[in-house]
Amino acid sequence: MKRTSDIRRPRLTPAEREEARRRARRSLAETSDAEDAAITAAAEADPDAQPADDLFGRKVGRPPAANPKKQIALRVDPEVLERFKADGPGWQSRMNDALRKAVGLKKAV
């Protein structure tokens, strides 16, 4: 029995690919509302089918912050930078907290 990885799809020329697209568009245009409803109902009744909207509408990554920080270029003395980095990861947050304290702002939540 052939494995899926052993099966190769035939390569289409650009002209063949365009013809396949035309046929697919024509077929979709010729589909009646009743046929479309029947296909949709059958797909929704299939327990193995997932709605494509759920797959493609999903956003990847962290949600955007309510109050995003600004990226800047800041020149500081090497000793200051070394002191903050010496305490390990999170040095940028600690530096931000120190700057907020220096200008009289409360610690961000």
C-alpha positions in Angstrom: 0.0 0.0 0.0 1.3 3.4 -0.9 1.9 6.0 1.8 0.6 9.5 1.3 4.2 10.8 1.2 4.8 8.5 -1.8 2.0 9.9 -3.8 3.0 12.8 -6.0 0.6 15.2 -7.4 1.1 16.0 -11.1 2.6 19.4 -11.8 0.3 21.7 -13.7 1.4 24.3 -16.2 0.3 27.8 -15.6 -2.2 27.5 -18.4 -3.6 24.2 -16.9 -3.8 25.9 -13.4 -5.7 28.8 -14.8 -8.1 26.5 -16.6 -8.7 24.6 -13.4 -9.5 27.9 -11.6 -11.9 28.9 -14.3 -13.7 25.6 -14.1 -13.9 25.8 -10.3 -15.3 29.4 -10.5 -17.8 28.3 -13.1 -18.9 25.4 -11.0 -19.3 27.6 -7.9 -21.3 30.1 -9.9 -23.6 27.3 -11.2 -24.3 26.0 -7.7 -27.9 26.7 -6.7 -28.9 28.0 -3.3 -30.6 24.7 -2.6 -27.5 22.7 -3.4 -25.4 25.1 -1.3 -27.7 24.7 1.6 -27.6 20.9 1.3 -23.8 20.8 1.1 -23.6 23.1 4.2 -26.1 21.0 6.1 -24.2 17.8 5.3 -20.9 19.4 6.4 -22.3 20.7 9.6 -23.8 17.3 10.4 -20.4 15.6 9.9 -18.8 15.2 13.4 -15.3 15.2 11.8 -15.7 18.5 10.0 -14.6 21.8 11.5 -15.9 25.1 10.4 -13.2 26.8 8.3 -14.1 30.2 9.9 -12.8 28.9 13.2 -9.6 27.8 11.7 -8.8 30.9 9.6 -10.3 33.6 11.9 -8.1 32.7 14.8 -5.4 35.2 15.7 -2.0 33.9 16.7 0.1 35.4 19.5 -0.4 37.5 22.5 -3.4 39.9 22.5 -2.5 43.6 22.1 -1.8 45.4 25.3 -4.3 48.0 26.5 -1.5 50.5 27.1 1.5 49.5 24.9 4.9 50.8 25.7 6.9 53.0 23.4 10.2 51.9 22.0 12.9 54.5 22.2 16.7 54.8 22.0 18.1 55.8 25.3 21.7 56.4 26.1 22.7 55.6 29.7 26.1 55.2 31.4 27.5 51.7 31.1 27.6 51.4 34.9 23.9 52.1 35.1 23.1 49.5 32.5 25.4 46.9 34.0 23.7 47.5 37.4 20.2 46.8 36.1 21.4 43.8 34.0 23.2 42.3 37.0 19.9 41.4 38.7 19.0 39.2 35.7 16.0 39.0 33.5 13.4 41.8 33.8 16.0 44.5 34.0 14.1 46.6 31.5 10.9 46.5 33.6 13.0 47.4 36.7 14.5 50.3 34.9 11.1 51.5 33.8 9.9 51.2 37.4 12.9 53.2 38.6 12.2 55.9 36.0 8.5 56.1 37.0 9.5 56.5 40.6 12.1 59.2 39.7 9.4 61.3 38.0 6.8 60.7 40.7 4.5 58.2 38.9 2.9 55.2 40.6 4.1 51.7 39.6 2.2 50.5 36.6 -0.1 47.6 37.1 
